[in-house]
Amino acid sequence: MYELPAASDVRLSVFDLLGREVSPLVNDRQEAGVHRATFDAAGLAGGVYFYRLRAGTFAGSRRLLVVR
C-alpha cells in the first residue's frame, strides 16, 4: 500500500539480487490518494528481493523476503 500526495506517473517493480526486474507491478499515471498493489511470488524462488517505487520526484527501494 502506498499514498500519493498528488497525481503522478508511478513505477513499482520487484527486482532480484542481480538487479533484474522479476515482476513489474505498476507502470501508469495514478491520481492522488492511497493505492494498493498485489505481488504474487508463486513463480519465484525463496530469497531476498527488492522493490522500487518511483512516483514523481520520489524514488525509494526496500528489501523483500520471499519465504518458501
N, CA, C, O and CB atoms as a CASP TS submission, in Angstrom:
PFRMAT TS
TARGET T0000
AUTHOR 0000-0000-0000
METHOD Language model
MODEL 1
PARENT N/A
ATOM      1  N   MET     1       0.845  -1.156   0.000  1.00  0.00           N
ATOM      2  CA  MET     1       0.000   0.000   0.000  1.00  0.00           C
ATOM      3  C   MET     1       0.903   1.235   0.000  1.00  0.00           C
ATOM      4  O   MET     1       1.908   1.267   0.709  1.00  0.00           O
ATOM      5  CB  MET     1      -0.968  -0.011   1.217  1.00  0.00           C
ATOM      6  N   TYR     2       0.555   2.234  -0.779  1.00  0.00           N
ATOM      7  CA  TYR     2       1.312   3.473  -0.852  1.00  0.00           C
ATOM      8  C   TYR     2       0.354   4.626  -1.085  1.00  0.00           C
ATOM      9  O   TYR     2      -0.749   4.446  -1.601  1.00  0.00           O
ATOM     10  CB  TYR     2       2.380   3.409  -1.966  1.00  0.00           C
ATOM     11  N   GLU     3       0.796   5.814  -0.697  1.00  0.00           N
ATOM     12  CA  GLU     3      -0.044   7.006  -0.818  1.00  0.00           C
ATOM     13  C   GLU     3       0.659   8.060  -1.657  1.00  0.00           C
ATOM     14  O   GLU     3       1.842   8.343  -1.468  1.00  0.00           O
ATOM     15  CB  GLU     3      -0.393   7.573   0.571  1.00  0.00           C
ATOM     16  N   LEU     4      -0.085   8.627  -2.577  1.00  0.00           N
ATOM     17  CA  LEU     4       0.442   9.683  -3.436  1.00  0.00           C
ATOM     18  C   LEU     4      -0.166  11.024  -3.023  1.00  0.00           C
ATOM     19  O   LEU     4      -1.389  11.141  -2.948  1.00  0.00           O
ATOM     20  CB  LEU     4       0.145   9.381  -4.934  1.00  0.00           C
ATOM     21  N   PRO     5       0.659  12.033  -2.753  1.00  0.00           N
ATOM     22  CA  PRO     5       0.119  13.339  -2.377  1.00  0.00           C
ATOM     23  C   PRO     5      -0.463  14.099  -3.571  1.00  0.00           C
ATOM     24  O   PRO     5      -1.304  14.981  -3.399  1.00  0.00           O
ATOM     25  CB  PRO     5       1.202  14.174  -1.723  1.00  0.00           C
ATOM     26  N   ALA     6      -0.019  13.757  -4.766  1.00  0.00           N
ATOM     27  CA  ALA     6      -0.508  14.400  -5.992  1.00  0.00           C
ATOM     28  C   ALA     6      -0.488  13.372  -7.119  1.00  0.00           C
ATOM     29  O   ALA     6       0.222  12.369  -7.040  1.00  0.00           O
ATOM     30  CB  ALA     6       0.361  15.657  -6.365  1.00  0.00           C
ATOM     31  N   ALA     7      -1.262  13.623  -8.154  1.00  0.00           N
ATOM     32  CA  ALA     7      -1.258  12.725  -9.315  1.00  0.00           C
ATOM     33  C   ALA     7       0.137  12.683  -9.917  1.00  0.00           C
ATOM     34  O   ALA     7       0.796  13.714 -10.055  1.00  0.00           O
ATOM     35  CB  ALA     7      -2.297  13.181 -10.379  1.00  0.00           C
ATOM     36  N   SER     8       0.585  11.483 -10.275  1.00  0.00           N
ATOM     37  CA  SER     8       1.928  11.350 -10.849  1.00  0.00           C
ATOM     38  C   SER     8       2.066  10.033 -11.590  1.00  0.00           C
ATOM     39  O   SER     8       1.245   9.128 -11.447  1.00  0.00           O
ATOM     40  CB  SER     8       3.000  11.453  -9.754  1.00  0.00           C
ATOM     41  N   ASP     9       3.124   9.947 -12.386  1.00  0.00           N
ATOM     42  CA  ASP     9       3.466   8.698 -13.054  1.00  0.00           C
ATOM     43  C   ASP     9       4.120   7.791 -12.019  1.00  0.00           C
ATOM     44  O   ASP     9       5.045   8.202 -11.319  1.00  0.00           O
ATOM     45  CB  ASP     9       4.413   8.940 -14.288  1.00  0.00           C
ATOM     46  N   VAL    10       3.636   6.554 -11.925  1.00  0.00           N
ATOM     47  CA  VAL    10       4.104   5.628 -10.891  1.00  0.00           C
ATOM     48  C   VAL    10       4.714   4.400 -11.550  1.00  0.00           C
ATOM     49  O   VAL    10       4.165   3.854 -12.507  1.00  0.00           O
ATOM     50  CB  VAL    10       2.945   5.217  -9.942  1.00  0.00           C
ATOM     51  N   ARG    11       5.847   3.980 -11.029  1.00  0.00           N
ATOM     52  CA  ARG    11       6.521   2.750 -11.471  1.00  0.00           C
ATOM     53  C   ARG    11       6.889   1.972 -10.221  1.00  0.00           C
ATOM     54  O   ARG    11       7.690   2.441  -9.412  1.00  0.00           O
ATOM     55  CB  ARG    11       7.801   3.057 -12.358  1.00  0.00           C
ATOM     56  N   LEU    12       6.312   0.786 -10.054  1.00  0.00           N
ATOM     57  CA  LEU    12       6.586  -0.086  -8.917  1.00  0.00           C
ATOM     58  C   LEU    12       6.974  -1.450  -9.463  1.00  0.00           C
ATOM     59  O   LEU    12       6.199  -2.080 -10.182  1.00  0.00           O
ATOM     60  CB  LEU    12       5.350  -0.189  -7.956  1.00  0.00           C
ATOM     61  N   SER    13       8.185  -1.910  -9.120  1.00  0.00           N
ATOM     62  CA  SER    13       8.691  -3.169  -9.650  1.00  0.00           C
ATOM     63  C   SER    13       9.460  -3.928  -8.584  1.00  0.00           C
ATOM     64  O   SER    13       9.957  -3.349  -7.619  1.00  0.00           O
ATOM     65  CB  SER    13       9.579  -2.922 -10.867  1.00  0.00           C
ATOM     66  N   VAL    14       9.548  -5.256  -8.782  1.00  0.00           N
ATOM     67  CA  VAL    14      10.324  -6.128  -7.902  1.00  0.00           C
ATOM     68  C   VAL    14      11.544  -6.611  -8.681  1.00  0.00           C
ATOM     69  O   VAL    14      11.439  -6.977  -9.851  1.00  0.00           O
ATOM     70  CB  VAL    14       9.461  -7.340  -7.382  1.00  0.00           C
ATOM     71  N   PHE    15      12.716  -6.608  -8.014  1.00  0.00           N
ATOM     72  CA  PHE    15      13.984  -6.985  -8.628  1.00  0.00           C
ATOM     73  C   PHE    15      14.664  -8.083  -7.827  1.00  0.00           C
ATOM     74  O   PHE    15      14.484  -8.173  -6.612  1.00  0.00           O
ATOM     75  CB  PHE    15      14.906  -5.768  -8.748  1.00  0.00           C
ATOM     76  N   ASP    16      15.446  -8.919  -8.504  1.00  0.00           N
ATOM     77  CA  ASP    16      16.241  -9.922  -7.795  1.00  0.00           C
ATOM     78  C   ASP    16      17.562  -9.297  -7.351  1.00  0.00           C
ATOM     79  O   ASP    16      17.802  -8.115  -7.598  1.00  0.00           O
ATOM     80  CB  ASP    16      16.496 -11.171  -8.694  1.00  0.00           C
ATOM     81  N   LEU    17      18.414 -10.078  -6.703  1.00  0.00           N
ATOM     82  CA  LEU    17      19.680  -9.562  -6.181  1.00  0.00           C
ATOM     83  C   LEU    17      20.646  -9.103  -7.270  1.00  0.00           C
ATOM     84  O   LEU    17      21.552  -8.313  -7.004  1.00  0.00           O
ATOM     85  CB  LEU    17      20.343 -10.614  -5.344  1.00  0.00           C
ATOM     86  N   LEU    18      20.458  -9.588  -8.482  1.00  0.00           N
ATOM     87  CA  LEU    18      21.313  -9.179  -9.595  1.00  0.00           C
ATOM     88  C   LEU    18      20.793  -7.927 -10.300  1.00  0.00           C
ATOM     89  O   LEU    18      21.405  -7.453 -11.257  1.00  0.00           O
ATOM     90  CB  LEU    18      21.437 -10.311 -10.593  1.00  0.00           C
ATOM     91  N   GLY    19      19.669  -7.394  -9.831  1.00  0.00           N
ATOM     92  CA  GLY    19      19.109  -6.188 -10.421  1.00  0.00           C
ATOM     93  C   GLY    19      18.183  -6.422 -11.585  1.00  0.00           C
ATOM     94  O   GLY    19      17.775  -5.473 -12.254  1.00  0.00           O
ATOM     95  N   ARG    20      17.839  -7.680 -11.843  1.00  0.00           N
ATOM     96  CA  ARG    20      16.911  -7.999 -12.934  1.00  0.00           C
ATOM     97  C   ARG    20      15.478  -7.804 -12.458  1.00  0.00           C
ATOM     98  O   ARG    20      15.118  -8.244 -11.366  1.00  0.00           O
ATOM     99  CB  ARG    20      17.124  -9.455 -13.439  1.00  0.00           C
ATOM    100  N   GLU    21      14.669  -7.152 -13.266  1.00  0.00           N
ATOM    101  CA  GLU    21      13.265  -6.961 -12.917  1.00  0.00           C
ATOM    102  C   GLU    21      12.542  -8.304 -13.044  1.00  0.00           C
ATOM    103  O   GLU    21      12.545  -8.912 -14.114  1.00  0.00           O
ATOM    104  CB  GLU    21      12.600  -5.877 -13.830  1.00  0.00           C
ATOM    105  N   VAL    22      11.930  -8.760 -11.965  1.00  0.00           N
ATOM    106  CA  VAL    22      11.231 -10.044 -11.994  1.00  0.00           C
ATOM    107  C   VAL    22       9.711  -9.884 -11.998  1.00  0.00           C
ATOM    108  O   VAL    22       8.988 -10.811 -12.363  1.00  0.00           O
ATOM    109  CB  VAL    22      11.650 -10.884 -10.805  1.00  0.00           C
ATOM    110  N   SER    23       9.227  -8.706 -11.592  1.00  0.00           N
ATOM    111  CA  SER    23       7.787  -8.502 -11.578  1.00  0.00           C
ATOM    112  C   SER    23       7.449  -7.011 -11.632  1.00  0.00           C
ATOM    113  O   SER    23       7.573  -6.319 -10.621  1.00  0.00           O
ATOM    114  CB  SER    23       7.170  -9.145 -10.332  1.00  0.00           C
ATOM    115  N   PRO    24       7.024  -6.507 -12.794  1.00  0.00           N
ATOM    116  CA  PRO    24       6.529  -5.133 -12.844  1.00  0.00           C
ATOM    117  C   PRO    24       5.113  -5.097 -12.272  1.00  0.00           C
ATOM    118  O   PRO    24       4.241  -5.816 -12.759  1.00  0.00           O
ATOM    119  CB  PRO    24       6.554  -4.578 -14.304  1.00  0.00           C
ATOM    120  N   LEU    25       4.872  -4.293 -11.272  1.00  0.00           N
ATOM    121  CA  LEU    25       3.564  -4.267 -10.614  1.00  0.00           C
ATOM    122  C   LEU    25       2.692  -3.106 -11.076  1.00  0.00           C
ATOM    123  O   LEU    25       1.500  -3.286 -11.325  1.00  0.00           O
ATOM    124  CB  LEU    25       3.746  -4.195  -9.119  1.00  0.00           C
ATOM    125  N   VAL    26       3.271  -1.929 -11.190  1.00  0.00           N
ATOM    126  CA  VAL    26       2.517  -0.733 -11.606  1.00  0.00           C
ATOM    127  C   VAL    26       3.397   0.061 -12.559  1.00  0.00           C
ATOM    128  O   VAL    26       4.589   0.246 -12.314  1.00  0.00           O
ATOM    129  CB  VAL    26       2.086   0.148 -10.366  1.00  0.00           C
ATOM    130  N   ASN    27       2.798   0.526 -13.646  1.00  0.00           N
ATOM    131  CA  ASN    27       3.505   1.392 -14.591  1.00  0.00           C
ATOM    132  C   ASN    27       2.471   2.250 -15.316  1.00  0.00           C
ATOM    133  O   ASN    27       2.183   2.032 -16.493  1.00  0.00           O
ATOM    134  CB  ASN    27       4.359   0.551 -15.612  1.00  0.00           C
ATOM    135  N   ASP    28       1.915   3.230 -14.597  1.00  0.00           N
ATOM    136  CA  ASP    28       0.942   4.114 -15.206  1.00  0.00           C
ATOM    137  C   ASP    28       0.764   5.376 -14.366  1.00  0.00           C
ATOM    138  O   ASP    28       1.363   5.515 -13.300  1.00  0.00           O
ATOM    139  CB  ASP    28      -0.395   3.394 -15.383  1.00  0.00           C
ATOM    140  N   ARG    29      -0.046   6.268 -14.849  1.00  0.00           N
ATOM    141  CA  ARG    29      -0.341   7.511 -14.134  1.00  0.00           C
ATOM    142  C   ARG    29      -1.470   7.233 -13.146  1.00  0.00           C
ATOM    143  O   ARG    29      -2.481   6.624 -13.498  1.00  0.00           O
ATOM    144  CB  ARG    29      -0.730   8.668 -15.127  1.00  0.00           C
ATOM    145  N   GLN    30      -1.286   7.686 -11.904  1.00  0.00           N
ATOM    146  CA  GLN    30      -2.301   7.464 -10.876  1.00  0.00           C
ATOM    147  C   GLN    30      -2.645   8.778 -10.190  1.00  0.00           C
ATOM    148  O   GLN    30      -1.812   9.675 -10.061  1.00  0.00           O
ATOM    149  CB  GLN    30      -1.816   6.427  -9.840  1.00  0.00           C
ATOM    150  N   GLU    31      -3.884   8.862  -9.760  1.00  0.00           N
ATOM    151  CA  GLU    31      -4.363  10.047  -9.056  1.00  0.00           C
ATOM    152  C   GLU    31      -3.854  10.056  -7.617  1.00  0.00           C
ATOM    153  O   GLU    31      -3.380   9.037  -7.117  1.00  0.00           O
ATOM    154  CB  GLU    31      -5.900  10.104  -9.080  1.00  0.00           C
ATOM    155  N   ALA    32      -3.952  11.195  -6.960  1.00  0.00           N
ATOM    156  CA  ALA    32      -3.566  11.317  -5.558  1.00  0.00           C
ATOM    157  C   ALA    32      -4.441  10.403  -4.707  1.00  0.00           C
ATOM    158  O   ALA    32      -5.602  10.165  -5.037  1.00  0.00           O
ATOM    159  CB  ALA    32      -3.680  12.786  -5.077  1.00  0.00           C
ATOM    160  N   GLY    33      -3.883   9.895  -3.613  1.00  0.00           N
ATOM    161  CA  GLY    33      -4.641   9.035  -2.708  1.00  0.00           C
ATOM    162  C   GLY    33      -3.881   7.767  -2.378  1.00  0.00           C
ATOM    163  O   GLY    33      -2.705   7.619  -2.711  1.00  0.00           O
ATOM    164  N   VAL    34      -4.572   6.859  -1.720  1.00  0.00           N
ATOM    165  CA  VAL    34      -3.984   5.594  -1.287  1.00  0.00           C
ATOM    166  C   VAL    34      -4.219   4.531  -2.357  1.00  0.00           C
ATOM    167  O   VAL    34      -5.324   4.387  -2.881  1.00  0.00           O
ATOM    168  CB  VAL    34      -4.581   5.144   0.075  1.00  0.00           C
ATOM    169  N   HIS    35      -3.161   3.795  -2.667  1.00  0.00           N
ATOM    170  CA  HIS    35      -3.229   2.756  -3.689  1.00  0.00           C
ATOM    171  C   HIS    35      -2.654   1.456  -3.132  1.00  0.00           C
ATOM    172  O   HIS    35      -1.885   1.463  -2.171  1.00  0.00           O
ATOM    173  CB  HIS    35      -2.467   3.189  -4.969  1.00  0.00           C
ATOM    174  N   ARG    36      -3.038   0.351  -3.746  1.00  0.00           N
ATOM    175  CA  ARG    36      -2.573  -0.963  -3.321  1.00  0.00           C
ATOM    176  C   ARG    36      -2.121  -1.750  -4.544  1.00  0.00           C
ATOM    177  O   ARG    36      -2.763  -1.722  -5.594  1.00  0.00           O
ATOM    178  CB  ARG    36      -3.685  -1.727  -2.551  1.00  0.00           C
ATOM    179  N   ALA    37      -1.002  -2.453  -4.386  1.00  0.00           N
ATOM    180  CA  ALA    37      -0.501  -3.331  -5.443  1.00  0.00           C
ATOM    181  C   ALA    37      -0.318  -4.722  -4.844  1.00  0.00           C
ATOM    182  O   ALA    37       0.130  -4.853  -3.705  1.00  0.00           O
ATOM    183  CB  ALA    37       0.848  -2.790  -6.054  1.00  0.00           C
ATOM    184  N   THR    38      -0.658  -5.750  -5.597  1.00  0.00           N
ATOM    185  CA  THR    38      -0.535  -7.128  -5.133  1.00  0.00           C
ATOM    186  C   THR    38       0.633  -7.805  -5.843  1.00  0.00           C
ATOM    187  O   THR    38       0.762  -7.749  -7.066  1.00  0.00           O
ATOM    188  CB  THR    38      -1.851  -7.912  -5.375  1.00  0.00           C
ATOM    189  N   PHE    39       1.470  -8.439  -5.045  1.00  0.00           N
ATOM    190  CA  PHE    39       2.649  -9.130  -5.569  1.00  0.00           C
ATOM    191  C   PHE    39       2.452 -10.629  -5.402  1.00  0.00           C
ATOM    192  O   PHE    39       2.299 -11.114  -4.281  1.00  0.00           O
ATOM    193  CB  PHE    39       3.950  -8.658  -4.846  1.00  0.00           C
ATOM    194  N   ASP    40       2.454 -11.367  -6.509  1.00  0.00           N
ATOM    195  CA  ASP    40       2.315 -12.820  -6.488  1.00  0.00           C
ATOM    196  C   ASP    40       3.687 -13.439  -6.732  1.00  0.00           C
ATOM    197  O   ASP    40       4.209 -13.384  -7.846  1.00  0.00           O
ATOM    198  CB  ASP    40       1.280 -13.307  -7.556  1.00  0.00           C
ATOM    199  N   ALA    41       4.266 -14.024  -5.696  1.00  0.00           N
ATOM    200  CA  ALA    41       5.614 -14.596  -5.786  1.00  0.00           C
ATOM    201  C   ALA    41       5.587 -16.089  -6.083  1.00  0.00           C
ATOM    202  O   ALA    41       6.563 -16.788  -5.806  1.00  0.00           O
ATOM    203  CB  ALA    41       6.374 -14.349  -4.494  1.00  0.00           C
ATOM    204  N   ALA    42       4.497 -16.587  -6.637  1.00  0.00           N
ATOM    205  CA  ALA    42       4.341 -18.029  -6.865  1.00  0.00           C
ATOM    206  C   ALA    42       5.437 -18.597  -7.766  1.00  0.00           C
ATOM    207  O   ALA    42       5.854 -19.737  -7.562  1.00  0.00           O
ATOM    208  CB  ALA    42       2.980 -18.313  -7.480  1.00  0.00           C
ATOM    209  N   GLY    43       5.906 -17.855  -8.736  1.00  0.00           N
ATOM    210  CA  GLY    43       6.899 -18.379  -9.667  1.00  0.00           C
ATOM    211  C   GLY    43       8.339 -18.080  -9.286  1.00  0.00           C
ATOM    212  O   GLY    43       9.258 -18.359 -10.057  1.00  0.00           O
ATOM    213  N   LEU    44       8.542 -17.515  -8.107  1.00  0.00           N
ATOM    214  CA  LEU    44       9.893 -17.126  -7.698  1.00  0.00           C
ATOM    215  C   LEU    44      10.443 -18.057  -6.625  1.00  0.00           C
ATOM    216  O   LEU    44       9.689 -18.616  -5.828  1.00  0.00           O
ATOM    217  CB  LEU    44       9.899 -15.688  -7.188  1.00  0.00           C
ATOM    218  N   ALA    45      11.747 -18.216  -6.613  1.00  0.00           N
ATOM    219  CA  ALA    45      12.405 -18.994  -5.558  1.00  0.00           C
ATOM    220  C   ALA    45      12.422 -18.171  -4.281  1.00  0.00           C
ATOM    221  O   ALA    45      12.371 -16.941  -4.326  1.00  0.00           O
ATOM    222  CB  ALA    45      13.855 -19.401  -5.972  1.00  0.00           C
ATOM    223  N   GLY    46      12.493 -18.844  -3.152  1.00  0.00           N
ATOM    224  CA  GLY    46      12.621 -18.146  -1.882  1.00  0.00           C
ATOM    225  C   GLY    46      13.934 -17.387  -1.834  1.00  0.00           C
ATOM    226  O   GLY    46      14.927 -17.819  -2.419  1.00  0.00           O
ATOM    227  N   GLY    47      13.944 -16.262  -1.142  1.00  0.00           N
ATOM    228  CA  GLY    47      15.165 -15.486  -1.024  1.00  0.00           C
ATOM    229  C   GLY    47      14.886 -14.011  -0.897  1.00  0.00           C
ATOM    230  O   GLY    47      13.751 -13.599  -0.661  1.00  0.00           O
ATOM    231  N   VAL    48      15.927 -13.216  -1.055  1.00  0.00           N
ATOM    232  CA  VAL    48      15.834 -11.768  -0.901  1.00  0.00           C
ATOM    233  C   VAL    48      15.597 -11.120  -2.261  1.00  0.00           C
ATOM    234  O   VAL    48      16.258 -11.450  -3.245  1.00  0.00           O
ATOM    235  CB  VAL    48      17.115 -11.200  -0.244  1.00  0.00           C
ATOM    236  N   TYR    49      14.657 -10.207  -2.297  1.00  0.00           N
ATOM    237  CA  TYR    49      14.336  -9.404  -3.472  1.00  0.00           C
ATOM    238  C   TYR    49      14.242  -7.955  -3.018  1.00  0.00           C
ATOM    239  O   TYR    49      14.260  -7.672  -1.820  1.00  0.00           O
ATOM    240  CB  TYR    49      13.001  -9.881  -4.158  1.00  0.00           C
ATOM    241  N   PHE    50      14.143  -7.049  -3.963  1.00  0.00           N
ATOM    242  CA  PHE    50      13.975  -5.636  -3.652  1.00  0.00           C
ATOM    243  C   PHE    50      12.809  -5.104  -4.462  1.00  0.00           C
ATOM    244  O   PHE    50      12.579  -5.530  -5.593  1.00  0.00           O
ATOM    245  CB  PHE    50      15.273  -4.831  -3.945  1.00  0.00           C
ATOM    246  N   TYR    51      12.070  -4.163  -3.870  1.00  0.00           N
ATOM    247  CA  TYR    51      11.056  -3.479  -4.663  1.00  0.00           C
ATOM    248  C   TYR    51      11.407  -2.001  -4.713  1.00  0.00           C
ATOM    249  O   TYR    51      11.919  -1.432  -3.748  1.00  0.00           O
ATOM    250  CB  TYR    51       9.628  -3.698  -4.074  1.00  0.00           C
ATOM    251  N   ARG    52      11.122  -1.392  -5.857  1.00  0.00           N
ATOM    252  CA  ARG    52      11.441   0.022  -6.076  1.00  0.00           C
ATOM    253  C   ARG    52      10.169   0.748  -6.493  1.00  0.00           C
ATOM    254  O   ARG    52       9.438   0.297  -7.375  1.00  0.00           O
ATOM    255  CB  ARG    52      12.561   0.192  -7.159  1.00  0.00           C
ATOM    256  N   LEU    53       9.924   1.871  -5.847  1.00  0.00           N
ATOM    257  CA  LEU    53       8.776   2.720  -6.166  1.00  0.00           C
ATOM    258  C   LEU    53       9.301   4.070  -6.632  1.00  0.00           C
ATOM    259  O   LEU    53      10.066   4.729  -5.928  1.00  0.00           O
ATOM    260  CB  LEU    53       7.820   2.882  -4.932  1.00  0.00           C
ATOM    261  N   ARG    54       8.884   4.468  -7.818  1.00  0.00           N
ATOM    262  CA  ARG    54       9.189   5.800  -8.332  1.00  0.00           C
ATOM    263  C   ARG    54       7.869   6.481  -8.643  1.00  0.00           C
ATOM    264  O   ARG    54       7.054   5.956  -9.401  1.00  0.00           O
ATOM    265  CB  ARG    54      10.113   5.738  -9.602  1.00  0.00           C
ATOM    266  N   ALA    55       7.660   7.659  -8.052  1.00  0.00           N
ATOM    267  CA  ALA    55       6.433   8.430  -8.268  1.00  0.00           C
ATOM    268  C   ALA    55       6.790   9.901  -8.240  1.00  0.00           C
ATOM    269  O   ALA    55       7.210  10.423  -7.208  1.00  0.00           O
ATOM    270  CB  ALA    55       5.347   8.098  -7.194  1.00  0.00           C
ATOM    271  N   GLY    56       6.625  10.569  -9.364  1.00  0.00           N
ATOM    272  CA  GLY    56       7.004  11.981  -9.432  1.00  0.00           C
ATOM    273  C   GLY    56       8.495  12.127  -9.176  1.00  0.00           C
ATOM    274  O   GLY    56       9.309  11.519  -9.871  1.00  0.00           O
ATOM    275  N   THR    57       8.859  12.933  -8.180  1.00  0.00           N
ATOM    276  CA  THR    57      10.270  13.130  -7.845  1.00  0.00           C
ATOM    277  C   THR    57      10.752  12.162  -6.767  1.00  0.00           C
ATOM    278  O   THR    57      11.937  12.154  -6.433  1.00  0.00           O
ATOM    279  CB  THR    57      10.498  14.559  -7.387  1.00  0.00           C
ATOM    280  N   PHE    58       9.851  11.347  -6.218  1.00  0.00           N
ATOM    281  CA  PHE    58      10.228  10.392  -5.177  1.00  0.00           C
ATOM    282  C   PHE    58      10.732   9.092  -5.798  1.00  0.00           C
ATOM    283  O   PHE    58      10.177   8.604  -6.782  1.00  0.00           O
ATOM    284  CB  PHE    58       9.036  10.110  -4.245  1.00  0.00           C
ATOM    285  N   ALA    59      11.788   8.540  -5.210  1.00  0.00           N
ATOM    286  CA  ALA    59      12.270   7.220  -5.581  1.00  0.00           C
ATOM    287  C   ALA    59      12.753   6.530  -4.310  1.00  0.00           C
ATOM    288  O   ALA    59      13.548   7.095  -3.560  1.00  0.00           O
ATOM    289  CB  ALA    59      13.410   7.305  -6.655  1.00  0.00           C
ATOM    290  N   GLY    60      12.281   5.323  -4.068  1.00  0.00           N
ATOM    291  CA  GLY    60      12.691   4.588  -2.876  1.00  0.00           C
ATOM    292  C   GLY    60      12.680   3.106  -3.132  1.00  0.00           C
ATOM    293  O   GLY    60      11.955   2.616  -3.998  1.00  0.00           O
ATOM    294  N   SER    61      13.494   2.387  -2.367  1.00  0.00           N
ATOM    295  CA  SER    61      13.511   0.927  -2.504  1.00  0.00           C
ATOM    296  C   SER    61      13.644   0.303  -1.122  1.00  0.00           C
ATOM    297  O   SER    61      14.182   0.905  -0.193  1.00  0.00           O
ATOM    298  CB  SER    61      14.675   0.460  -3.435  1.00  0.00           C
ATOM    299  N   ARG    62      13.137  -0.919  -1.016  1.00  0.00           N
ATOM    300  CA  ARG    62      13.160  -1.662   0.236  1.00  0.00           C
ATOM    301  C   ARG    62      13.414  -3.130  -0.071  1.00  0.00           C
ATOM    302  O   ARG    62      13.190  -3.596  -1.188  1.00  0.00           O
ATOM    303  CB  ARG    62      11.831  -1.480   1.023  1.00  0.00           C
ATOM    304  N   ARG    63      13.884  -3.846   0.940  1.00  0.00           N
ATOM    305  CA  ARG    63      14.155  -5.277   0.817  1.00  0.00           C
ATOM    306  C   ARG    63      12.856  -6.048   1.043  1.00  0.00           C
ATOM    307  O   ARG    63      11.987  -5.621   1.802  1.00  0.00           O
ATOM    308  CB  ARG    63      15.255  -5.731   1.831  1.00  0.00           C
ATOM    309  N   LEU    64      12.744  -7.186   0.370  1.00  0.00           N
ATOM    310  CA  LEU    64      11.572  -8.043   0.439  1.00  0.00           C
ATOM    311  C   LEU    64      12.067  -9.476   0.561  1.00  0.00           C
ATOM    312  O   LEU    64      12.926  -9.900  -0.212  1.00  0.00           O
ATOM    313  CB  LEU    64      10.644  -7.858  -0.814  1.00  0.00           C
ATOM    314  N   LEU    65      11.547 -10.217   1.507  1.00  0.00           N
ATOM    315  CA  LEU    65      11.964 -11.597   1.720  1.00  0.00           C
ATOM    316  C   LEU    65      10.841 -12.540   1.316  1.00  0.00           C
ATOM    317  O   LEU    65       9.730 -12.446   1.837  1.00  0.00           O
ATOM    318  CB  LEU    65      12.367 -11.831   3.192  1.00  0.00           C
ATOM    319  N   VAL    66      11.127 -13.451   0.386  1.00  0.00           N
ATOM    320  CA  VAL    66      10.170 -14.476  -0.029  1.00  0.00           C
ATOM    321  C   VAL    66      10.552 -15.765   0.682  1.00  0.00           C
ATOM    322  O   VAL    66      11.658 -16.276   0.498  1.00  0.00           O
ATOM    323  CB  VAL    66      10.157 -14.665  -1.596  1.00  0.00           C
ATOM    324  N   VAL    67       9.642 -16.293   1.492  1.00  0.00           N
ATOM    325  CA  VAL    67       9.888 -17.494   2.284  1.00  0.00           C
ATOM    326  C   VAL    67       9.073 -18.638   1.698  1.00  0.00           C
ATOM    327  O   VAL    67       7.873 -18.488   1.467  1.00  0.00           O
ATOM    328  CB  VAL    67       9.529 -17.265   3.785  1.00  0.00           C
ATOM    329  N   ARG    68       9.705 -19.766   1.457  1.00  0.00           N
ATOM    330  CA  ARG    68       9.026 -20.952   0.932  1.00  0.00           C
ATOM    331  C   ARG    68       8.939 -22.015   1.989  1.00  0.00           C
ATOM    332  O   ARG    68       8.399 -23.092   1.737  1.00  0.00           O
ATOM    333  CB  ARG    68       9.742 -21.495  -0.297  1.00  0.00           C
TER
END
